[in-house]
């Protein structure tokens, strides 16, 4: 049973959507390790979760969008199916009691079984020092003014990809320096905000844009990239019919053998650096 409109009381559902944060040293936990961690939490909390079929069954869990390694997630999404209707608030409390430091479950909502969260928009943030604000702001404007913004990717097949359609906005905004408990970017004077569309055919990656904006040195020096927003299609309520993700495939160009070899070498160098310290994937 579900709560009647206007009446307080428990809300029950057999598919629940949780909003959670993954911060601190836990941002270095891979997506697969996070899934294993969540399974252990569900088992310790004795929650009756549904399992997948096959030789290696696991919880029927869907993350709206995996988080790049080394990036802190402030409002991520995971959906879990259960064998029976559970009190949503009690289930949230049970998960909170089993969560390790750095993994915080913040709120819960009941989801119809046929609905699965599909992201439409994400926002990455990075604190920018005062002396870099002007140059980074100008570089944001330059990229947005370009008709096409090309990046090179190896997977799923080597290609040059135009990510310009995925760039909703790139900007440096002023922050208010909130209290110490707030996320890192909120305590900075200025924040680089990468506002990106997510489509069925892909999106732009944080590491690609950090390189194009010439701010990877800040990450190498210890600054943390945060994903502050994961906006879902079924939760979005908007009034501007033009403010929608692009439709269709992005432009691509083939890579020649020399470009592929160079890209592989760069990836190997990045992996070597990541062994010494976190990078944005």
Secondary structure, 3 states (H helix, E strand, C coil): CCCCCCCCCCCEEEEEEEEEEECHHHHHCCHHHHHHHHHHHHHHCCCCECECCCCCCCECEEECCCCCCCCEEEEEEEEEEEEEEEEHHHHHHHHHHHCCCCEEEEEEEECCCCCCCCEEEEEEEEEECHHHHHHHHHHHHHHHHCCCCEEEECCCCCEEEECHHHEEEEEEEECCCCCCCCCHHHHCCEEEEEEEEEECCEECCHHHHHHHCCCHHHHHCCCCCEEEEEEECCCCCCCCCCCCCCCCCCCEECCCHHHHHHHHHHHHHHHHHHHHCCCCC
